[in-house]
Amino acid sequence: MRLYPIETGNFKLDGGAMFGVVPKSLWNRTNPADANNMIDIAARCLLIEDGDRLILIDTGLGNKQSDKFFSYYYLWGDHSLDGSLASHGFHRDDITDVFMTHLHFDHCGGSVARNPKGDGYQPAFKNARFWTNKDHWKWATQPNAREKASFLPENILPLEESGQLHFVDTPESGFSEQNDLGFGILFVDGHTDKQMIPHINYKGKTIVFTADLLPTAGHIPLPYVMGYDTRPLLTLDEKDAFLKTAVENDFYLFMEHDAHNEVCTLKATEKGIRLDKTLKFSDII
């Protein structure tokens, strides 16, 4: 097995929304805001090369939306999904599986592209199976008013229409050891229903793709919960359990949204679980 970070592009989000009830005077120390109160956000994905399979975890925002849409998110930097794949010697047609932690636009927008005629949509990875789970699919295709703007039909429905959509079984315990993808999956419901958090065993290490359970290193303190979460009190419980497990098992946390830190480790302190080290992905592989 080999792992590759895939940088699909950077954007910005409102710092207050990203940190919920935490005062700016606190979160601004770790995630400094610009004059518009926007903070730097990455859309960092992960590619797993395992035998003859190439599994891509999440796909970023994609590039099919309008200029007006992207103007809300202040795109910055030179990263792209295709460029990042190419830097590691791959093409999107090589991808065999696309695993979507959840179907918010910044995690699955790159899964679907405009068709050659420009009058419709098609899967952006023509040879891939696309993975979600039935509970989250229902949640995304019958969205609540709060999340409706994050679940864009053009990012989701073409996957079903193509016949390339597949579902991971949802376990009763909240953690799935056995599935067709070769890594463990933690199911969490605080941010959105049945978000999936991959746990990858690699050279004796456990690398966790934290998605929106832990967006950046600045979100490690327990009360630092995004305003986007649909069930913030549940996030507190899920995050508390996860952080304790991460410390006990020396997990390496691969952060999808931290524009400046790829990986971090944790430690227990008198004030609770806190950041131990930040690392480049190349340091652990």
Phi, psi and omega in degrees: 000141173227149182237144181222127172287137181241109181272112185264351180138152181250155179210188179228148175226159179296126183297322178298318178294325182287340183239007171059235186277357181288130181297147179301327180300339178266306185289338181292343179290325183258332182230074187299137182267155174272191184294340178263011181069019181266144178243157181289134180226139175258163168234072186269120181254179183223131178252129179249119174259111185225099184065234180265014180250141172238108185253120178258123178265114183065163188222007179074197186282337188075188183224017186269349182285169183286162175301323179299316178301309184291337180296337178288342190242007168047061180302142179211157180090176186250005184288149171211155180299311182295319179295321180291318175301314182297326181296339178255007176088022183237162176233155181300333179288347177280342186291128180263334183215139173239117180257121183254115182301322172195175193254023169294148191301330182279357177249336184231002183302327179283358180284339183233140179232166172291146178286168184303329180282344180078012183248012180189194186230156178209159176303139182280348179236096193292338183255010188257152164268139181252129188246128167220202174226158189298320181296316180290324178301316178296318180300320184281327182271348173233064194287150171285163185298329183289323184261355187306322182289345178266338179259091184271124183306323182291343175274344194242304188298323179300336179292319177291317182296332182283341186082006182264003182276135178225157183241134170279139177293140179264118183280160177287331187279343185097348177228130180251118176275322188251123174200179186281359187257346174087011175221158178286153181227124172266128179260126180228151190238359185288315181288310176204162187293124174059046167295144184246128183246105182291138173242113189249124176273120186218112177051046178080000178251155169252117178255122183252124175275104195279346177047231183262009169288324177217088188295317182220168177298334178292347181266008185295315179305139191306316183286353184280084185242137182296145173293345179284343185293135183282333181227075188299325179292327175290321175304318178304313180293316181294319180292319178301312180296318181295314181299319178296317178296321180297319178292315183298330186248010177054047179291148168259124186258116179269115189260118184291324190253359180277108186291342187241352179225121182280316188222148173218162170238166186238162174214154176273134178228175178296335180267004183114188181283132184225172177298135173261292181224150165253142187223155166279150182300326180297339179288340187246357180249000000 
